[in-house]
């Protein structure tokens, strides 16, 4: 025998006020625990990412400058 299936999305979960408070408490505890670890992980790579971004910007600007020099050195 075949069962009926519902192709629509399942309705959103309904939590009681107590359940929402419990979820909020658990979330806040995890954020407080993970927050410093995530912050330090971001700091570890920050200098390298800044250097790479600066190098990329400088490369683009130097290429633009060189193109302008060539353009004005060889007027048509």
Secondary structure in CASP SS format (residue, H / E / C, confidence):
PFRMAT SS
TARGET T0000
AUTHOR 0000-0000-0000
METHOD secondary structure of the structure
MODEL  1
X C 1.00
X C 1.00
X C 1.00
X C 1.00
X C 1.00
X C 1.00
X C 1.00
X C 1.00
X C 1.00
X C 1.00
X C 1.00
X C 1.00
X C 1.00
X C 1.00
X C 1.00
X C 1.00
X H 1.00
X H 1.00
X H 1.00
X H 1.00
X H 1.00
X H 1.00
X H 1.00
X H 1.00
X H 1.00
X H 1.00
X H 1.00
X H 1.00
X H 1.00
X H 1.00
X H 1.00
X H 1.00
X H 1.00
X H 1.00
X H 1.00
X H 1.00
X H 1.00
X H 1.00
X H 1.00
X H 1.00
X H 1.00
X H 1.00
X H 1.00
X H 1.00
X H 1.00
X H 1.00
X H 1.00
X H 1.00
X H 1.00
X H 1.00
X H 1.00
X H 1.00
X H 1.00
X H 1.00
X H 1.00
X H 1.00
X H 1.00
X H 1.00
X H 1.00
X H 1.00
X H 1.00
X H 1.00
X H 1.00
X H 1.00
X H 1.00
X H 1.00
X H 1.00
X H 1.00
X H 1.00
X H 1.00
X H 1.00
X H 1.00
X H 1.00
X C 1.00
X C 1.00
X C 1.00
END
